[in-house]
Amino acid sequence: MSEDFNKYPCLSSKEVRYKVLNHINDILYSMGQTIKASAMAKEAKNVLSERNIIVSEKNLLLQRQLNRDQQIAYNTIMNRVFSNKPGAFFIDGPGGTGKTFLYRVLLATVRHQGFVALATTSFGVATSLLPGGRTAHSRFKLPIEIDGNFSCNISKQSSLASLIRDAKLIVWDEISMAKKEMIEALDFLLKDLMETNILFGGKIIVFSGDFRQTLPVIRGGKREDFVSASLLCSNIWNELEKLQLFKDMRAKIDLAFCQYLMRIGHGKEKINSQGKIEIPRSFIIPFTDEKDSLNILFKVVYPNLYTSASNILFITSHTILTTKNDFVDEINDMLIMQSPSNIKVYIVVDETLDPKDQSEYEDFMHTLNPPRLPPYKLCLKKHCPIILLRNLNFSMGLCNGTRLTCDDFKSHIISAIISNGDFKDTNVFIPRIPLLTSQDEKIPFQFKRTQFSICLCYAMTINKVKH
Ligand SMILES: Nc1ncnc2c1ncn2[C@@H]1O[C@H](COP(=O)(O)OP(=O)(O)OP(=O)(O)O)[C@@H](O)[C@H]1O
């Protein structure tokens, strides 16, 4: 890895050493492993940086822009924060009504007064929209796999526990995508840390999300499974104080489309004789055959890809949304070939956890394409759009879902430029790391795939693009 970094003339040997150590640290973290001392040092560093988040003037000034509903919600929450009374809130508002905007103002106000405010979200990339944001999984050490063990992995004596105890405000954005067991685990943790039976340990906690948009993902599940896995079906739901946001702040951009989405969300859009909503003709590319229709779609979304492939603004402001990972892969494979640059191919190294199984499963592993792992053959070109599949480093904006464009390729690192969130335009290095398959895959054994934790994102699933 150091040889790769050495090829960058701008880096001194000290910087190379720092970058290599940093990447090793991230690799250990992404594998869920810890060297105790390094983990404790990392935690202490995280806690310290959380206590010292600098509030930008821009975020402080946003308070003046709050609309009427946002202002009412803001006043209600702030009154509770500064009167030291408990409060567990849910901000209910359809997409675009400014829930995240309100969070930014709440966080800025509390932090500006010198208090701790913890910002969390259900998905990695959403963290880049909230200053100091982390995934709830990472902040509260929530269990990733739901196997009957719902307790958070935080010792009561740790610096993290003391940070959580001190927090004046906790926010959790995109709660509609979290499984209810996770929220119940947080309730249990906070009651335990605060040594009380009051909901969420008496902390001021603010959830928000939109259940009309995306619900928790249950593999192979149906609508009722998604609903019953969500917060709506937890006993906690009825105990939350609801605050409503009504005004669509995004509607300025495309009012008719926003109204159409709102009618669907409220179940008011008219349905046809088969009980289905009809999509307006102007949104549809007529189907002739798969190849021709896809080509028309590509021309509509990425016109002149051959000549515009190096136009980063163009590449990162377009995407094709689809419902399934399989379609995503198919479309991405076609579009990367339309870009004119030289292709760089990275083949994975797959290893079974038990070395005895390696020879038996080697070929089979290469055919598998589990959702949170990169493909067997990763084909990239300069300026192509990619998306991170794992959280690598929150403090550098490298989270699951961060979008980037490729800049340069070496054998063990890729140089790339972040294209969304607070770290937009930052140049970063992505390491090639071992990634474990999740235990809930429908694969009879677990294996380790060594590759860059990225995939192409000319096309993405709707869940992935939520932010
Ligand atoms: N009071 C406001 N003044 C100006 N712009 C605002 C205000 N509130 C929200 N916005 C803008 O409106 C857009 C939508 O806001 P935001 O992303 O906070 O909505 P949201 O409810 O979190 O949406 P979603 O549910 O889709 O995540 C953003 O561009 C945001 O900056």
PDBQT file of the ligand as one rigid body, heavy atoms in Angstrom, charges set to zero:
ROOT
HETATM    1  N1  LIG A 501     -36.927  27.108   5.837  1.00  0.00    +0.000 N 
HETATM    2  C1  LIG A 501     -36.260  26.853   4.734  1.00  0.00    +0.000 A 
HETATM    3  N2  LIG A 501     -35.764  27.861   3.987  1.00  0.00    +0.000 NA
HETATM    4  C2  LIG A 501     -35.093  27.625   2.826  1.00  0.00    +0.000 A 
HETATM    5  N3  LIG A 501     -34.891  26.402   2.303  1.00  0.00    +0.000 NA
HETATM    6  C3  LIG A 501     -35.366  25.349   3.007  1.00  0.00    +0.000 A 
HETATM    7  C4  LIG A 501     -36.068  25.518   4.248  1.00  0.00    +0.000 A 
HETATM    8  N4  LIG A 501     -36.412  24.287   4.686  1.00  0.00    +0.000 NA
HETATM    9  C5  LIG A 501     -35.954  23.413   3.769  1.00  0.00    +0.000 A 
HETATM   10  N5  LIG A 501     -35.333  24.045   2.774  1.00  0.00    +0.000 N 
HETATM   11  C6  LIG A 501     -34.705  23.442   1.582  1.00  0.00    +0.000 C 
HETATM   12  O1  LIG A 501     -35.668  22.552   0.989  1.00  0.00    +0.000 OA
HETATM   13  C7  LIG A 501     -35.043  21.356   0.519  1.00  0.00    +0.000 C 
HETATM   14  C8  LIG A 501     -35.657  20.145   1.227  1.00  0.00    +0.000 C 
HETATM   15  O2  LIG A 501     -35.329  20.204   2.609  1.00  0.00    +0.000 OA
HETATM   16  P1  LIG A 501     -34.877  18.907   3.435  1.00  0.00    +0.000 P 
HETATM   17  O3  LIG A 501     -33.902  18.089   2.674  1.00  0.00    +0.000 OA
HETATM   18  O4  LIG A 501     -34.502  19.384   4.786  1.00  0.00    +0.000 OA
HETATM   19  O5  LIG A 501     -36.273  18.142   3.475  1.00  0.00    +0.000 OA
HETATM   20  P2  LIG A 501     -36.608  16.728   4.109  1.00  0.00    +0.000 P 
HETATM   21  O6  LIG A 501     -37.953  16.868   4.725  1.00  0.00    +0.000 OA
HETATM   22  O7  LIG A 501     -35.490  16.289   5.008  1.00  0.00    +0.000 OA
HETATM   23  O8  LIG A 501     -36.680  15.835   2.789  1.00  0.00    +0.000 OA
HETATM   24  P3  LIG A 501     -36.581  14.222   2.652  1.00  0.00    +0.000 P 
HETATM   25  O9  LIG A 501     -37.721  13.616   3.425  1.00  0.00    +0.000 OA
HETATM   26  O10 LIG A 501     -36.713  13.992   1.173  1.00  0.00    +0.000 OA
HETATM   27  O11 LIG A 501     -35.255  13.832   3.213  1.00  0.00    +0.000 OA
HETATM   28  C9  LIG A 501     -33.556  21.516   0.818  1.00  0.00    +0.000 C 
HETATM   29  O12 LIG A 501     -32.945  22.022  -0.348  1.00  0.00    +0.000 OA
HETATM   30  C10 LIG A 501     -33.520  22.549   1.933  1.00  0.00    +0.000 C 
HETATM   31  O13 LIG A 501     -32.303  23.279   1.939  1.00  0.00    +0.000 OA
ENDROOT
TORSDOF 0
